[in-house]
Amino acid sequence: MKKVEAIIRPFKLDEVKIALVNAGIVGMTVSEVRGFGRQKGQTERYRGSEYTVEFLQKLKIEIVIDDNQVDMVVAKLTEAARTGEIGDGKIFVSPVDDIIRIRTSEKGTEAI
C-alpha cells in the first residue's frame, strides 16, 4: 500500500476530486495548508501599502491506495491539478505498513 500526498492550488480541488472519483478512488482527506517554494510568496496591496504574503494557501490531499493504483492516481492528480505555472504543487508517494479500520478492526487492503 502507498500513501499519496498532493499539495495543490485551492481552486483545483473540484477538478482533482472529480478526476479521482471517476478513476474509482473512493476516499481522500483534504487539509488546508500554507507554504512556499519557488513561488516565494506574492505581493499584495492593502489601503495603499504593499506587503508580501510569504506563505501561500494550498490544499493537501492524502490518499491511501494499493500499489498497483499509484501510477494511475499520480497521472490523474497531475492532469487535474496542472496549470503550467510555478506553484502548481507537488506529489509525494510513501509506503504504508498497515491500515486498521477502527469500526470493524479490518486490516490491510480491506480497510482502505
Contacts in CASP RR format, 6 or more apart in sequence:
PFRMAT RR
TARGET T0000
AUTHOR 0000-0000-0000
METHOD contacts of the structure
MODEL  1
MKKVEAIIRPFKLDEVKIALVNAGIVGMTVSEVRGFGRQKGQTERYRGSE
YTVEFLQKLKIEIVIDDNQVDMVVAKLTEAARTGEIGDGKIFVSPVDDII
RIRTSEKGTEAI
1 64 0 8 1.000
1 65 0 8 1.000
1 66 0 8 1.000
1 67 0 8 1.000
1 95 0 8 1.000
1 96 0 8 1.000
1 99 0 8 1.000
1 108 0 8 1.000
1 109 0 8 1.000
1 112 0 8 1.000
2 64 0 8 1.000
2 65 0 8 1.000
2 66 0 8 1.000
2 67 0 8 1.000
2 70 0 8 1.000
2 93 0 8 1.000
2 94 0 8 1.000
2 95 0 8 1.000
2 96 0 8 1.000
3 62 0 8 1.000
3 63 0 8 1.000
3 64 0 8 1.000
3 93 0 8 1.000
3 94 0 8 1.000
3 95 0 8 1.000
3 96 0 8 1.000
4 61 0 8 1.000
4 62 0 8 1.000
4 63 0 8 1.000
4 64 0 8 1.000
4 65 0 8 1.000
4 70 0 8 1.000
4 73 0 8 1.000
4 74 0 8 1.000
4 77 0 8 1.000
4 91 0 8 1.000
4 92 0 8 1.000
4 93 0 8 1.000
5 60 0 8 1.000
5 61 0 8 1.000
5 62 0 8 1.000
5 63 0 8 1.000
5 91 0 8 1.000
5 92 0 8 1.000
5 93 0 8 1.000
5 94 0 8 1.000
6 16 0 8 1.000
6 60 0 8 1.000
6 61 0 8 1.000
6 63 0 8 1.000
6 77 0 8 1.000
6 81 0 8 1.000
6 89 0 8 1.000
6 90 0 8 1.000
6 91 0 8 1.000
6 92 0 8 1.000
7 33 0 8 1.000
7 58 0 8 1.000
7 59 0 8 1.000
7 60 0 8 1.000
7 89 0 8 1.000
7 90 0 8 1.000
7 91 0 8 1.000
8 16 0 8 1.000
8 58 0 8 1.000
8 59 0 8 1.000
8 61 0 8 1.000
8 77 0 8 1.000
8 81 0 8 1.000
8 88 0 8 1.000
8 89 0 8 1.000
9 58 0 8 1.000
9 59 0 8 1.000
9 81 0 8 1.000
9 83 0 8 1.000
9 87 0 8 1.000
9 88 0 8 1.000
9 89 0 8 1.000
10 32 0 8 1.000
10 57 0 8 1.000
10 58 0 8 1.000
10 59 0 8 1.000
12 80 0 8 1.000
12 81 0 8 1.000
12 83 0 8 1.000
13 30 0 8 1.000
13 59 0 8 1.000
13 61 0 8 1.000
15 80 0 8 1.000
15 81 0 8 1.000
16 61 0 8 1.000
16 76 0 8 1.000
16 77 0 8 1.000
16 80 0 8 1.000
16 81 0 8 1.000
17 28 0 8 1.000
18 80 0 8 1.000
19 76 0 8 1.000
19 77 0 8 1.000
19 79 0 8 1.000
19 80 0 8 1.000
20 28 0 8 1.000
20 63 0 8 1.000
20 73 0 8 1.000
20 76 0 8 1.000
20 77 0 8 1.000
20 80 0 8 1.000
23 72 0 8 1.000
23 73 0 8 1.000
23 76 0 8 1.000
25 63 0 8 1.000
25 65 0 8 1.000
25 69 0 8 1.000
25 73 0 8 1.000
27 63 0 8 1.000
28 61 0 8 1.000
28 62 0 8 1.000
28 63 0 8 1.000
29 61 0 8 1.000
29 62 0 8 1.000
29 63 0 8 1.000
30 59 0 8 1.000
30 60 0 8 1.000
30 61 0 8 1.000
30 62 0 8 1.000
31 59 0 8 1.000
31 60 0 8 1.000
31 62 0 8 1.000
32 57 0 8 1.000
32 58 0 8 1.000
32 59 0 8 1.000
32 60 0 8 1.000
33 57 0 8 1.000
33 58 0 8 1.000
33 59 0 8 1.000
33 60 0 8 1.000
34 55 0 8 1.000
34 56 0 8 1.000
34 57 0 8 1.000
34 58 0 8 1.000
35 55 0 8 1.000
35 56 0 8 1.000
35 58 0 8 1.000
36 54 0 8 1.000
36 55 0 8 1.000
36 56 0 8 1.000
37 87 0 8 1.000
38 86 0 8 1.000
38 87 0 8 1.000
39 56 0 8 1.000
39 86 0 8 1.000
39 87 0 8 1.000
40 54 0 8 1.000
41 52 0 8 1.000
41 53 0 8 1.000
41 54 0 8 1.000
41 55 0 8 1.000
41 56 0 8 1.000
42 52 0 8 1.000
42 53 0 8 1.000
42 56 0 8 1.000
43 50 0 8 1.000
43 51 0 8 1.000
43 52 0 8 1.000
43 53 0 8 1.000
44 50 0 8 1.000
44 51 0 8 1.000
44 52 0 8 1.000
44 53 0 8 1.000
45 51 0 8 1.000
56 87 0 8 1.000
58 89 0 8 1.000
61 77 0 8 1.000
63 73 0 8 1.000
64 96 0 8 1.000
64 99 0 8 1.000
64 112 0 8 1.000
65 73 0 8 1.000
65 112 0 8 1.000
66 109 0 8 1.000
66 112 0 8 1.000
70 93 0 8 1.000
74 91 0 8 1.000
74 93 0 8 1.000
77 91 0 8 1.000
78 91 0 8 1.000
81 88 0 8 1.000
81 89 0 8 1.000
82 88 0 8 1.000
98 107 0 8 1.000
98 108 0 8 1.000
99 107 0 8 1.000
99 108 0 8 1.000
99 109 0 8 1.000
99 111 0 8 1.000
99 112 0 8 1.000
100 106 0 8 1.000
100 107 0 8 1.000
100 108 0 8 1.000
100 111 0 8 1.000
101 107 0 8 1.000
101 110 0 8 1.000
101 111 0 8 1.000
104 111 0 8 1.000
END
